[in-house]
């Protein structure tokens, strides 16, 4: 729980970063295993509480069709989307509690009902390129009842005038 409290300022700082700033491949991805056996602290905000609640359920494992996708060259202003396929490879139902994009330019949609063992679900990321030029890289964090949450999905695009 102490690790979660230490991560809250980092998460808050990351959400304040402008959508217009391009992310680089050198971006630091912090992975922390969060102990979720205790109740979330009162100071935790709603998204962090949801993530802790998802981690508290019986864990399972997943396989992704891919974790990174390239849209290639697209025209400025294009609205594109990509579907990431998620397969529950574990023995407990997979519950995706939240998909949190790093930028308001990306809108997620995902399978809301539990995904049974052996079954597949979908996570769709919809990207609006209107505010960008050149190479961009974006990501979204997927919170689910897996050991190493969040799962990070990313995509790139080369936005042409």
Order of alpha helices (4+ residues) and beta strands (2+ residues): alpha-alpha-beta-beta-beta-beta-beta-beta-beta-beta
